């Protein structure tokens, strides 16, 4: 127990110091998460990369075992596969998150790296080979072990990433998962898993000092993906050492909230025709705030309570027989159904509009794909504007305006492209403005006006327009040094 306490204390202190230093450097260097998206809950720029503190805090006591002569250290050093899996895999995932936080990584790159790391873990012996069946004999996976293991690792990594939407939420959810695995390992006398969990617990708590609402730093993808990776790897070890009656059910329940939120997101986006990897504000924490009118902090505490329930259920499954496991799972299923109904996920009154929304979103996605492809192929500001113009008819706009200004030009300078409908004065206008900005190269805006009587922009249209604005910013940033647009040039295109 002394070793566990020392490991916890070392990881806590290292995480505290690293997170504080990263926060100060991020503020000085402008590494901030801007509040410039409709998906953001925060209203001011917040430093990110706080996940560096979590990564450093976790590895610090483990690295110390290489230099300290102890019984626990000898056991740790004897587990070559465990060391390689956690250190190499964790470093790769943390590096991917760090790159994503600084530069932005596409879905293809993220999944390629995550699948490669998951395959590496499988090769090192991190394998799910048995599925629990509380109503009968366990199921041996055989050849299905590989795909299920890979999907589990990649799924948990992204589940923690998806739920990182409120101050302190992802860290707190991970902490409850860590607590579950620690208690299970302690009851089995698994010293190494206990050591890993106390190290991760200390790192999480050291970070949460700065991240609990109101947060002064975010963990970013560096932290959320790293937490998901470690929990996924440890969960496999936990399931492989549990009784076959509960194999894999315990780690699934320990991470019940992020897994449930991820599954709901997949079903929701599939039914509504939205891109599977698009962001939205329909996650469980968003709905708690919007439908139950809970504050930011209260929402997080409610979800902590839900995580506690999942934790207790996971521990109960560890000791339960088949019948008791079935009763526990039935009980938690009832709780989940009541929660989903309360949050509107099971509201059948709007099912009639789902197909209509799906069809509309498919058309919207097709429009966005064609527009962004044309934008990326544009060779001048004029061609960028020509690529954007189809939005006018596709979204039934009365006015579409693209305004670009270089850093050296004053507020009144720049180039303005505009398209107007002949009946632009027909009704009260709804105006939406999206910033177009790429690093320090230029600034501008995409302005859209509807005069069809609507009082608010459709949520799916809002997300689609953000994708277009990002594509425009990226392409014009590439062209800004080459294009010789005249200051004060205004091109009015009417149809």
Number of C-alpha atoms within 10 A of each C-alpha: 9 7 16 19 14 15 27 24 20 22 30 28 19 24 31 24 16 21 31 20 14 20 24 13 13 19 15 11 10 13 18 20 20 15 14 14 14 13 15 15 14 18 10 12 16 19 25 28 25 29 31 26 29 35 24 20 33 29 22 19 25 21 12 13 18 13 9 11 10 12 11 16 18 13 13 20 15 11 11 11 15 20 14 14 22 18 15 15 23 22 15 17 26 24 17 21 27 22 14 17 19 16 9 13 15 9 9 9 11 17 14 11 16 25 15 15 22 27 19 17 23 20 13 14 13 25 23 25 20 20 19 20 17 22 11 10 12 15 14 14 14 10 9 12 16 19 15 15 22 23 15 21 27 23 20 25 25 24 23 30 23 21 21 24 20 23 24 26 24 26 28 23 24 24 25 21 27 28 19 25 28 22 16 21 21 15 11 14 11 15 18 17 21 23 25 24 27 27 28 31 29 26 33 31 24 25 32 28 17 21 24 20 16 13 16 18 29 29 29 22 30 28 30 28 30 29 29 26 28 25 26 25 25 21 28 22 21 22 23 18 15 18 13 19 24 25 27 24 23 26 24 21 24 30 27 22 22 27 20 15 18 22 12 17 21 14 12 16 18 13 13 19 22 23 13 12 11 11 15 16 15 18 18 24 22 21 19 22 17 14 11 12 12 16 12 18 16 14 21 24 15 14 18 19 13 17 24 18 18 23 24 15 21 28 19 15 24 18 13 17 14 18 12 14 23 15 15 16 18 12 12 15 12 11 14 15 13 13 15 16 13 15 21 12 15 14 11 9 7 8 11 9 11 13 13 12 17 17 14 17 19 15 14 21 18 11 17 21 15 14 22 21 14 19 25 17 13 19 16 19 23 15 15 24 21 15 20 23 19 16 18 19 11 12 13 15 20 23 21 25 21 25 19 22 23 19 12 10 13 10 10 9 16 22 20 21 21 19 20 17 18 11 10 16 10 13 12 14 18 17 17 15 13 19 19 24 20 18 9 9 18 19 20 21 19 23 16 23 20 24 20 15 11 12 12 11 12 10 12 17 16 16 17 19 20 18 16 22 20 16 21 29 24 18 20 26 20 16 17 17 10 11 13 10 13 10 15 13 12 13 12 11 13 10 6
